[in-house]
Amino acid sequence: MIVGVACFAGDVAAPAELVSPLPADCGAAFIFVQQLSTGRGRLLAEALAKRTTLPVMYAQEGLVAEHGHIYVIPPDSMPTMTRGCIRLAPAAGEIDCPADGLFTSLAKEFGDKAIGVVLSGGGSDRALGIRAIRQAGGTTFAQYPGSARFPNLPISAIDTGCVDFVLRPNEIAHEVMRISRHKEEALRGIVRHTQIPHHEPILARRAPAVASS
């Protein structure tokens, strides 16, 4: 499961609060994209590393996103995900928030396993691809505006009507872990259900019906 997080370079407290409760077996990779991040990427990475035991690193072109890792997109980059790899393209001029492209690619790449989180930030910026994740069956979060130092960005996301949960950052972390455990348990159930007993002739086996989602 991949979690894209849109945040603001002027507020590292919200991202730090988000990663603080995450255990090593959280079952997800987290990719942080900063709004107006020029010159501030190091501040975010350092703040996250102080609040979590998970590895925190700068994303690099072609890097495979691994569960239990936190990636910070470098400044002046336009991130996307392709075949499980982080792709970085140079930003064409000044951009308000590159999370829009990341969220949209997560929706296309991972479908219902994509998660988008909008934390404290200024501006509005086209809802950050929240609609794409929701339409793909993924899960969307926005920080509770009353807890945000800069509430405009989460308010903009909420106003789309495509946000599933409005929570404080630490509450978002707990809900992400709950969703991750639920999806893993569901997958294990499917694997157990479709195992073929050794004594059963394969030609006589009928494929189980697939429930519509």
Secondary structure as GFF3:
##gff-version 3
##sequence-region A 1 213
A	DSSP	beta_strand	2	8	.	.	.	ID=ss1
A	DSSP	alpha_helix	13	19	.	.	.	ID=ss2
A	DSSP	beta_strand	29	35	.	.	.	ID=ss3
A	DSSP	alpha_helix	41	51	.	.	.	ID=ss4
A	DSSP	beta_strand	56	58	.	.	.	ID=ss5
A	DSSP	beta_strand	63	64	.	.	.	ID=ss6
A	DSSP	beta_strand	70	72	.	.	.	ID=ss7
A	DSSP	beta_strand	77	82	.	.	.	ID=ss8
A	DSSP	beta_strand	85	90	.	.	.	ID=ss9
A	DSSP	alpha_helix	99	110	.	.	.	ID=ss10
A	DSSP	three_ten_helix	111	113	.	.	.	ID=ss11
A	DSSP	beta_strand	114	118	.	.	.	ID=ss12
A	DSSP	three_ten_helix	125	129	.	.	.	ID=ss13
A	DSSP	alpha_helix	130	135	.	.	.	ID=ss14
A	DSSP	beta_strand	139	143	.	.	.	ID=ss15
A	DSSP	three_ten_helix	145	147	.	.	.	ID=ss16
A	DSSP	alpha_helix	152	159	.	.	.	ID=ss17
A	DSSP	beta_strand	165	167	.	.	.	ID=ss18
A	DSSP	alpha_helix	169	193	.	.	.	ID=ss19
A	DSSP	three_ten_helix	202	204	.	.	.	ID=ss20
###
